[in-house]
Amino acid sequence: MTQLDLLFHYEVAPSPSALLAFNKIRDVYGVRRLELRERDKSIRIEFDATRLSAAVIQQLLRRADINVAESLPPTSEADQPI
């Protein structure tokens, strides 16, 4: 298993219905963790890169009606400081 994190920034806060759809992303096989930080206007998604790709994660966000303004490159467990 290759664990990756994607960090997205959004400009407009997600609507209540978008937040419900966002929470359903947890049910997708390979998604390990979702974190939405309203203070930073950011979304971090941890996923198994052997099951999903960054493009699929972005598509899941679009389907949840969450418009992300930018994303940072994926980071893996190996990139994290010890």
C-alpha positions in Angstrom: 0.0 0.0 0.0 1.3 3.4 -0.9 -0.3 6.1 1.2 -0.5 9.6 -0.3 -1.9 12.9 1.0 -3.4 15.6 -1.2 -3.9 19.1 0.0 -6.5 21.3 -1.8 -7.4 25.0 -1.1 -10.8 26.4 -1.8 -12.1 29.9 -2.1 -15.8 29.5 -1.4 -17.0 27.5 1.6 -18.8 24.3 0.6 -22.6 24.3 1.0 -24.3 22.0 3.5 -25.3 19.6 0.8 -21.7 19.6 -0.5 -20.4 18.8 3.0 -22.8 15.8 3.1 -21.5 14.6 -0.2 -17.9 15.2 0.9 -18.4 13.0 4.0 -19.6 10.2 1.7 -16.2 10.2 0.0 -15.0 8.3 3.1 -17.0 5.3 1.8 -14.8 5.1 -1.3 -12.5 2.1 -1.1 -9.0 3.4 -0.8 -9.8 6.7 0.9 -8.3 6.6 4.4 -8.9 10.0 5.9 -10.7 13.3 5.0 -10.0 16.6 6.8 -11.6 19.9 6.1 -10.2 22.9 7.8 -12.4 25.9 7.5 -9.9 28.2 9.1 -7.3 27.4 6.4 -9.8 26.9 3.7 -8.2 23.6 3.0 -9.0 20.0 2.4 -6.6 17.1 3.0 -7.3 13.7 1.7 -5.2 10.7 2.6 -5.6 7.7 0.2 -4.1 4.5 -1.0 -2.4 5.3 -4.3 -2.5 1.7 -5.4 -6.3 1.9 -5.4 -6.9 5.6 -6.5 -5.1 8.4 -8.3 -5.0 12.1 -7.7 -7.2 12.6 -10.7 -9.9 10.3 -9.2 -9.7 12.2 -5.9 -10.3 15.5 -7.7 -13.2 14.0 -9.6 -14.7 12.9 -6.3 -14.5 16.4 -5.0 -16.1 17.8 -8.2 -18.9 15.3 -7.9 -19.5 16.5 -4.3 -19.8 20.0 -5.7 -16.6 21.2 -4.0 -14.6 23.6 -6.2 -11.0 23.6 -5.3 -8.9 26.6 -6.4 -5.5 24.9 -6.2 -3.8 21.7 -5.1 -0.3 21.0 -3.8 1.7 18.0 -5.1 0.9 14.7 -3.4 3.1 13.7 -0.4 3.7 10.2 0.8 4.6 8.6 4.1 8.2 8.6 3.1 8.1 12.4 2.7 6.9 12.9 6.3 9.5 13.9 8.9 10.3 11.2 11.5 
